[in-house]
Amino acid sequence: MSKPTSSEEIVSQKYDRCLADLLVKAGVGFGVGVVASVILFKRRTWPVALSTGFGMGAAYADCDRSFNPARIPGTRIITQTEPSN
């Protein structure tokens, strides 16, 4: 039988996932920005900053949904009521 997971451990795992997601999405955005900058925009810096920001924003939104599931569109929170005798 496994021991129950503490709330600190759950929060720690969520933060770890958020940080990993941030690094991956910002890195992909950076790469896309560099390629777009070299191929399309005559080596300007704004495509790199813009696409990195888009990646970071997407990671922030995913992390926000991870910590607050009520913000997922279409989700309803149903409270449990005590039965009356």
ROKOLPA-431933 format. One line per 8 residues: number of its first residue (from 1); their letters; for each residue x, y, z of C-alpha. Coordinates in pm, 1 decimal. Example, Ala and Ser with C-alpha at 12.3 -4.5 7.8 and 13.67 -1.06 7.14 Angstrom:
1) AS) 1230.0:-450.0:780.0  1367.0:-106.0:714.0 $
//
This chain:
1) MSKPTSSE) 0.0:0.0:0.0  143.4:338.6:-96.3  145.2:630.5:140.6  -75.5:929.0:53.7  80.2:1217.5:-136.7  107.9:1540.4:61.0  -33.7:1865.7:-72.0  316.7:2016.3:-80.5 $
9) EIVSQKYD) 429.5:1733.2:-306.0  135.0:1790.8:-542.1  208.8:2164.7:-563.5  577.8:2090.1:-617.3  496.8:1854.1:-904.7  270.9:2116.5:-1063.5  544.2:2381.9:-1038.4  796.2:2141.0:-1190.4 $
17) RCLADLLV) 560.6:2069.3:-1481.0  498.6:2441.2:-1529.3  870.0:2520.3:-1535.6  941.9:2240.5:-1782.9  649.7:2353.5:-2000.5  778.6:2713.6:-1989.4  1126.3:2609.5:-2099.1  996.5:2392.1:-2383.7 $
25) KAGVGFGV) 743.1:2640.8:-2519.3  973.8:2942.1:-2486.9  1250.5:2741.3:-2656.9  1024.3:2641.2:-2943.7  907.4:3000.9:-2977.8  1266.7:3120.7:-2978.7  1358.1:2871.4:-3249.6  1060.5:2964.9:-3464.5 $
33) GVVASVIL) 1147.1:3332.2:-3416.3  1507.5:3282.3:-3522.8  1404.3:3091.1:-3834.6  1139.8:3350.8:-3922.5  1385.7:3631.4:-3858.5  1651.1:3482.8:-4085.3  1419.5:3371.4:-4365.4  1145.8:3635.2:-4371.5 $
41) FKRRTWPV) 1245.5:3949.5:-4183.1  1606.9:4031.4:-4279.2  1753.2:3933.2:-3940.7  1544.9:4165.0:-3726.4  1507.5:4091.3:-3355.3  1135.1:4148.6:-3305.4  1021.6:3810.0:-3447.4  1241.1:3633.7:-3191.2 $
49) ALSTGFGM) 1101.6:3837.8:-2901.6  743.3:3806.2:-3023.8  747.3:3430.3:-3073.4  931.8:3372.5:-2743.7  664.8:3580.9:-2572.8  391.2:3378.4:-2739.3  552.2:3059.1:-2609.2  583.4:3198.9:-2258.9 $
57) GAAYADCD) 221.6:3317.3:-2268.2  99.1:2975.1:-2375.9  296.9:2814.4:-2092.5  153.8:3065.5:-1844.7  -200.7:2989.0:-1958.3  -142.5:2612.9:-1922.0  7.0:2663.3:-1576.1  -285.5:2882.0:-1473.9 $
65) RSFNPARI) -528.8:2608.9:-1579.5  -321.5:2353.1:-1388.9  -350.2:2547.1:-1062.0  -706.2:2671.1:-1114.6  -919.1:2415.4:-1301.8  -1225.2:2641.1:-1274.4  -1075.4:2853.8:-1554.3  -1106.2:2574.3:-1809.2 $
73) PGTRIITQ) -1387.6:2676.0:-2046.6  -1699.1:2464.3:-2002.2  -1607.1:2341.7:-1654.1  -1867.2:2365.1:-1381.0  -1786.2:2338.0:-1012.5  -2061.9:2149.2:-830.6  -2062.9:2182.3:-454.0  -2155.2:1883.4:-248.3 $
81) TEPSN) -2445.0:1942.0:-10.4  -2515.2:1753.7:306.9  -2835.0:1546.3:297.9  -3102.4:1676.0:533.8  -3279.5:1433.4:763.4 $
//
